[in-house]
Amino acid sequence: SFVVPFYAMLGTTSRLFDMFSWGKRKRMTRPASGSLATLALSFRGLLTALCDGMERFRSTTHSSGSDLAEAITPEMMERVQREVRLSRDMTRDRVDPFFQEMIQELSTYDVET
């Protein structure tokens, strides 16, 4: 719930800094620009870790054993597994590209002066 608004705020602040010639390349000479770059690169690290965690979760298989095993029919388990796979696929198709685009944009703060 905070990722998109925070990313938008970073972009807006970056455009404002550019208007005053405090762009990404000025991060060593302008303290505010340096702080924004540090924040953006930290946020990139958070997004990268989030993407890695989602990928590990999608690749993990979970056991189906529980106390309710006798009450669960094979058809129920198949449906649940199908829904979980569908949910993982939808996340990969919809969320991952957006996060990758944000990570790529935030990488532009990692410039040499």
C-alpha positions as CSV (number, residue, x, y, z in Angstrom):
1,S,0.0,0.0,0.0
2,F,3.0,2.3,0.3
3,V,5.1,1.3,-2.6
4,V,3.4,3.1,-5.5
5,P,2.7,6.4,-3.6
6,F,6.2,6.5,-2.3
7,Y,7.6,5.9,-5.7
8,A,5.4,8.6,-7.1
9,M,6.6,11.0,-4.4
10,L,10.2,10.2,-5.2
11,G,9.6,10.9,-8.9
12,T,7.8,14.2,-8.2
13,T,10.6,15.3,-5.8
14,S,13.2,14.4,-8.4
15,R,11.5,16.4,-11.1
16,L,11.3,19.4,-8.7
17,F,15.1,19.0,-7.9
18,D,15.8,19.0,-11.7
19,M,13.9,22.3,-12.0
20,F,16.5,23.8,-9.6
21,S,19.4,22.1,-11.3
22,W,19.8,19.7,-8.4
23,G,19.6,16.6,-10.6
24,K,20.9,13.1,-10.0
25,R,24.4,14.1,-11.1
26,K,24.6,16.7,-8.3
27,R,24.3,14.2,-5.5
28,M,27.9,14.8,-4.4
29,T,27.7,18.6,-4.4
30,R,24.1,19.3,-3.3
31,P,23.2,17.7,0.1
32,A,19.5,17.5,-0.7
33,S,20.2,15.8,-4.0
34,G,22.5,13.3,-2.3
35,S,19.9,12.6,0.3
36,L,17.3,11.9,-2.4
37,A,19.7,9.6,-4.2
38,T,20.4,7.7,-1.0
39,L,16.7,7.4,-0.3
40,A,16.0,6.2,-3.9
41,L,18.8,3.6,-3.9
42,S,17.6,2.3,-0.5
43,F,14.1,2.1,-1.9
44,R,15.5,0.2,-4.9
45,G,17.1,-2.3,-2.4
46,L,13.7,-2.8,-0.7
47,L,12.0,-3.4,-4.0
48,T,14.7,-5.8,-5.1
49,A,14.4,-7.7,-1.8
50,L,10.6,-7.7,-2.2
51,C,10.8,-9.1,-5.7
52,D,13.3,-11.8,-4.6
53,G,11.0,-12.8,-1.7
54,M,8.0,-13.1,-4.0
55,E,10.0,-15.2,-6.4
56,R,11.1,-17.5,-3.6
57,F,7.5,-17.8,-2.4
58,R,6.3,-18.7,-5.8
59,S,8.9,-21.4,-6.3
60,T,8.3,-23.0,-2.9
61,T,6.0,-26.0,-2.7
62,H,4.0,-26.4,0.5
63,S,3.0,-29.7,2.0
64,S,-0.7,-30.5,2.0
65,G,-0.8,-32.3,5.3
66,S,-3.0,-31.0,8.1
67,D,-5.4,-32.0,10.9
68,L,-8.3,-31.5,8.4
69,A,-6.8,-33.9,5.8
70,E,-9.7,-36.4,6.1
71,A,-12.3,-33.7,5.5
72,I,-10.5,-32.4,2.4
73,T,-11.4,-34.1,-0.9
74,P,-8.9,-34.5,-3.7
75,E,-11.0,-32.3,-5.8
76,M,-10.9,-29.5,-3.2
77,M,-7.1,-29.8,-3.0
78,E,-6.8,-29.6,-6.8
79,R,-8.9,-26.5,-6.9
80,V,-6.9,-24.8,-4.2
81,Q,-3.6,-25.7,-5.9
82,R,-5.0,-24.4,-9.2
83,E,-6.1,-21.2,-7.5
84,V,-2.7,-20.7,-5.8
85,R,-0.9,-21.3,-9.1
86,L,-3.2,-18.9,-10.9
87,S,-2.6,-16.3,-8.1
88,R,1.2,-16.7,-8.4
89,D,1.0,-16.4,-12.2
90,M,-1.1,-13.3,-12.0
91,T,1.3,-11.7,-9.5
92,R,4.3,-12.5,-11.7
93,D,2.5,-11.1,-14.8
94,R,1.1,-8.0,-13.2
95,V,3.3,-6.9,-10.3
96,D,6.8,-8.0,-11.2
97,P,7.1,-5.9,-14.4
98,F,5.9,-2.9,-12.5
99,F,8.5,-3.5,-9.8
100,Q,11.2,-4.1,-12.3
101,E,10.4,-0.8,-14.1
102,M,10.6,1.0,-10.7
103,I,13.9,-0.7,-9.9
104,Q,15.3,0.3,-13.2
105,E,14.2,3.9,-12.8
106,L,15.6,4.0,-9.3
107,S,18.9,2.7,-10.6
108,T,19.4,6.0,-12.5
109,Y,20.3,7.5,-9.1
110,D,23.4,5.4,-9.1
111,V,25.4,7.6,-11.3
112,E,29.0,8.6,-11.3
113,T,29.8,12.3,-11.0
